[in-house]
């Protein structure tokens, strides 16, 4: 079966679960059937300069793919989804919902992920929920690195500013996400030692060279991982805590509408 045929059948529910690929480590009922202890989620991240997909079953990430990818996300996303489902041993008709990063991040990347997630949700009539890219990075900080310290996540906006948000020792937001200069981002963290995470960390470390508080680098991935997106969404499943699947824009887009680019004299004049 070609990949195109696979996708078509996946979206129409024609692919059926292979019982031999079921998760035999999951809790089972007295009749031998696998007991469902949480949602089965497909997670997608294309909001930055990478592509990541994952499948979570019964609270455990069964498959996760990640690749640095500044271009070509739209062309490769469905292939990643198909491979993640295959590695997890399930088909799309067994997925209960789709979790997707809503940004902040690259405008094109956000639209690719959100449009795909919405289309998949519509095809199966299942929920689609959003997760902040900043929170997904914070979630990836290990307890060994964090040691109860606050976290300041900084993501590269590809401009002079960075996308930033502060989190406490339990990874709960301490501030709203903002697009600010590095020195302003440092002021978002409360007094005391703070762990820095995200691909814009080097810029923060430079700005923090003479800061009164201590800022530390960590080993967490600098960009969101779909496995963490799935874990966050699963922990909030059935509540109103997940974000709506709409883009989180913290600054104006790079491209302006055509009518805004020309001189004022070229704009049509409307007579009263």
ZIVENHU-V205780 format. One line per field, one symbol per residue. psi: psi as a letter, one per 20 degrees, with the letter a starting at -180 (. if undefined). Layout:
psi = ???
//
This chain:
psi = prhghggghghjjipqpohijqoiiqqqrhiiqppojrqoqpqpojibkrppqqpppljpohqpqpppnhqjghhighgggghggghikrrhiiphrppqpjaqbpgggghgggggggggghhilqqpqqpphghhghhipqhgggliqqpopoqpijahrqpqqqqaijkqpirqpqorqghhhhihqrqappppqrijghhhhghjhkqhrppqrrjqqirqphghgggghhhjpjakhqqqmqqnpirqqhpqqgiihrqhiiqqpoq.
//
